Structures are given as structure tokens and as C-alpha cells.
Amino acid sequence: MSMSLEKGNDLNSIPPIHPGRAMAEVLMPQRRMSLETVSEKANLSVSWLSAFAEGRADMTWEAQKKLKSAFGEAARTLYRMQRTYSYFQTHGHRPPVNRFP
């Protein structure tokens, strides 16, 4: 199955999702966790977690380290999503990928 990568059909043209929304819609239901449970495990305020889950707050390095206690290595993925999301908001496209390291 081949996918056409004509202009306008490129995966990079799809805007990235805010990592807080991914946390609220994917990670929390998978683990059957509420904002209060995540708040207790990660030692973060419920108000900040609520704003993050709604896409109104950005993730910091410190928040990623704290969320690791609730979500494990998935917190690192959320932080990477935040970097991609922020880059997209600033530049209007996803960051370039180094395909040949």
C-alpha cells in the first residue's frame, strides 16, 4: 500500500496535537487515572494539570520530570510533543527531521 505525498497530502502538513490533550485523551483513560490521581502522583497542582489537559498551559522540563512518576517514559514523549507543538506554533510547520544522523 503506497501513500501519495503530493503537496497537501504530506503528513508534516497536519498540525500537531497539544501534549496536554494527548495526556487527557490517551494516557489518563488507558491508566484509568483522574486529574486528582495524576496530581498526587506527580506532585503538581490540579489547576495546572487542568490547564495543561485543555491545551492552555505548556509543559516545562520540571513538569516532565514530575509527570514521569505518573506516566513513566511516556512523559518524555509528552515533552517531545510539546517541543514539536511549540515549533509548529512559531514557524507554521513541523521541525526538520535529521534523517541521516
PyMOL commands that set and color helices and strands:
alter all, ss='L'
color gray80, all
select helices_A, chain A and resi 11-13+19-30+35-42+46-53+61-71+74-91
alter helices_A, ss='H'
color red, helices_A
deselect
rebuild
show_as cartoon
